[in-house]
């Protein structure tokens, strides 16, 4: 993941009640990636949730898309300061994925095809706050935007909505993922401007 696309820098910022501090609206849908774009065939795609030794739940693409899905309209906010309002997605709620999963710990690591990781808290994944999205704007999610499926956690900065999602691993503490190891905030709440860690 050495190659990082252009765009990880600030731009003119706007101030409206719809936008978190320091954000501006963009046309289109910017593509920012750290590394090449993985291209995963649906027949090869698999989602897993690992909670401990011998405790892994898995779904094939067919099994995953057979789960109850929902349409989601939401604003998204990138840490580089762009925002898009009322974006339209379709996917499976993380509440469905985690239903029946034996997990009391608060901390998770999302793992993606291509090697990307990002840490998340259970409270940010449950309660109708996160989805595994496989459609955007009425169409299959393109590889450039994380297809065939990506994590969608719109109340956090968009780097937490990990593209090319592969699975989740339960953690005993809040260990940092890829961008968090490189100075980004462990949680990433845009309304609190949690862009960077205090030590960065």
Legacy VTK file of the C-alpha trace (Angstrom):
# vtk DataFile Version 3.0
C-alpha trace
ASCII
DATASET POLYDATA
POINTS 200 float
0.000 0.000 0.000
2.811 2.416 -0.836
0.984 4.334 -3.557
-1.337 7.008 -2.163
-3.626 8.830 -4.569
-3.607 12.616 -4.762
-6.111 14.505 -2.656
-4.972 13.921 0.924
-4.629 17.646 1.530
-6.905 20.494 2.584
-9.052 22.766 0.425
-11.328 25.740 0.943
-13.656 25.121 3.847
-17.318 26.046 4.184
-19.460 26.654 7.226
-23.065 25.438 7.262
-25.109 23.589 9.847
-25.083 20.516 7.565
-21.298 20.301 7.501
-18.936 19.388 10.311
-16.233 21.962 11.083
-13.594 22.383 8.400
-15.504 20.609 5.620
-16.497 21.705 2.090
-18.930 20.230 -0.454
-17.694 18.534 -3.619
-19.251 17.548 -6.918
-18.655 13.981 -8.020
-17.180 11.349 -5.718
-13.404 11.679 -5.110
-11.391 8.457 -5.160
-8.625 8.353 -2.538
-6.690 5.146 -1.997
-3.508 3.922 -0.375
-2.284 1.317 -2.821
-3.660 -0.330 -5.971
-7.364 -1.078 -6.388
-8.143 -4.731 -5.574
-10.518 -6.406 -8.017
-12.328 -9.251 -6.294
-14.730 -11.474 -8.206
-17.980 -12.002 -6.341
-17.548 -15.782 -6.465
-14.221 -15.348 -4.640
-15.446 -12.770 -2.117
-16.012 -13.796 1.493
-16.873 -11.938 4.686
-15.779 -13.175 8.106
-16.220 -12.201 11.752
-13.558 -13.665 14.037
-14.151 -13.517 17.781
-11.601 -15.999 19.089
-9.801 -19.313 18.501
-12.107 -21.544 16.492
-14.834 -18.865 16.526
-15.204 -17.491 13.016
-18.456 -16.854 11.178
-18.302 -16.606 7.367
-20.556 -15.624 4.466
-20.106 -16.186 0.741
-21.340 -13.447 -1.617
-24.582 -15.361 -2.200
-25.118 -15.890 1.527
-24.305 -12.248 2.273
-26.653 -10.794 -0.352
-29.414 -13.128 0.878
-29.373 -11.358 4.252
-31.932 -8.597 4.903
-30.741 -5.408 3.171
-31.699 -1.775 3.622
-31.488 1.460 1.668
-29.439 4.178 3.343
-29.360 7.895 2.530
-26.622 9.656 4.448
-23.995 12.388 4.407
-20.335 11.370 4.207
-17.293 13.344 5.342
-13.683 12.707 4.315
-10.841 13.638 6.655
-9.237 15.547 3.748
-12.146 18.034 4.205
-14.610 17.129 1.411
-18.200 16.173 2.147
-21.135 14.835 0.123
-24.711 15.183 1.321
-27.577 12.695 0.912
-25.552 9.904 -0.711
-27.591 6.774 -1.491
-26.443 3.251 -0.621
-27.816 -0.256 -0.230
-26.327 -2.828 2.077
-26.607 -5.134 5.062
-26.657 -3.518 8.492
-23.825 -4.478 10.816
-26.574 -5.254 13.343
-27.523 -8.171 11.057
-23.905 -9.281 10.624
-23.209 -9.171 14.365
-26.514 -10.724 15.424
-25.719 -13.775 17.525
-21.983 -13.120 17.452
-20.608 -13.828 20.943
-18.653 -10.677 21.651
-18.507 -8.542 24.766
-15.333 -6.645 23.975
-15.693 -3.139 22.580
-12.876 -3.120 20.016
-12.686 -4.476 16.468
-10.300 -4.359 13.541
-11.741 -4.241 10.027
-9.620 -6.123 7.477
-9.805 -5.550 3.735
-8.685 -7.136 0.508
-5.445 -5.370 -0.360
-4.245 -5.314 3.255
-5.935 -2.146 4.572
-7.113 -2.139 8.196
-8.967 0.280 10.445
-9.975 -0.015 14.088
-13.566 0.528 15.251
-15.562 0.417 18.438
-18.579 -1.859 18.805
-20.812 1.118 19.641
-19.973 2.601 16.215
-20.925 -0.608 14.413
-24.249 -1.351 16.096
-27.510 0.518 16.572
-28.214 1.274 12.904
-24.947 3.204 12.498
-22.987 0.976 10.085
-23.537 -1.231 7.040
-21.710 -3.436 4.564
-22.682 -1.586 1.383
-22.745 -3.228 -2.051
-24.645 -0.603 -4.079
-24.125 3.123 -4.530
-26.663 5.400 -6.226
-28.668 2.405 -7.466
-25.737 0.553 -9.047
-23.296 -2.138 -8.004
-20.446 -0.594 -6.062
-17.473 -0.097 -8.392
-14.010 -1.387 -7.420
-12.712 2.210 -7.219
-15.239 2.929 -4.481
-14.682 -0.321 -2.626
-16.720 -2.863 -4.569
-17.918 -5.457 -4.463
-18.594 -4.386 -0.858
-17.313 -1.787 1.565
-17.926 -0.844 5.153
-20.105 2.254 5.578
-19.811 4.110 8.896
-21.049 7.576 7.874
-21.024 9.211 11.313
-17.212 8.874 11.341
-14.658 10.248 8.876
-14.790 8.266 5.672
-11.444 6.469 6.109
-13.314 4.368 8.688
-15.706 3.209 5.916
-13.127 0.716 4.725
-13.194 -0.219 1.046
-12.990 -3.856 -0.154
-14.105 -5.156 3.226
-13.109 -8.712 4.006
-13.853 -9.195 7.693
-13.632 -8.180 11.332
-11.439 -9.388 14.177
-12.311 -8.839 17.819
-9.535 -7.089 19.785
-8.784 -6.952 23.502
-7.871 -3.256 23.215
-8.157 -0.393 20.732
-5.157 -1.127 18.515
-4.615 1.247 15.559
-5.189 0.300 11.929
-3.331 1.559 8.825
-4.108 5.285 8.897
-4.266 5.357 12.695
-0.682 4.063 12.824
0.225 6.950 10.519
-1.139 9.670 12.788
-4.896 9.650 12.240
-7.277 9.659 15.198
-8.292 6.334 16.734
-12.008 7.142 16.387
-12.495 9.939 13.845
-15.658 11.868 14.754
-16.000 14.669 12.147
-18.173 16.833 14.393
-15.324 16.907 16.918
-12.688 17.256 14.174
-10.954 14.102 15.354
-8.621 14.101 12.361
-5.277 13.351 13.973
-3.980 11.767 17.136
-2.685 14.127 19.797
0.803 12.692 19.485
0.979 13.283 15.699
LINES 1 201
200 0 1 2 3 4 5 6 7 8 9 10 11 12 13 14 15 16 17 18 19 20 21 22 23 24 25 26 27 28 29 30 31 32 33 34 35 36 37 38 39 40 41 42 43 44 45 46 47 48 49 50 51 52 53 54 55 56 57 58 59 60 61 62 63 64 65 66 67 68 69 70 71 72 73 74 75 76 77 78 79 80 81 82 83 84 85 86 87 88 89 90 91 92 93 94 95 96 97 98 99 100 101 102 103 104 105 106 107 108 109 110 111 112 113 114 115 116 117 118 119 120 121 122 123 124 125 126 127 128 129 130 131 132 133 134 135 136 137 138 139 140 141 142 143 144 145 146 147 148 149 150 151 152 153 154 155 156 157 158 159 160 161 162 163 164 165 166 167 168 169 170 171 172 173 174 175 176 177 178 179 180 181 182 183 184 185 186 187 188 189 190 191 192 193 194 195 196 197 198 199
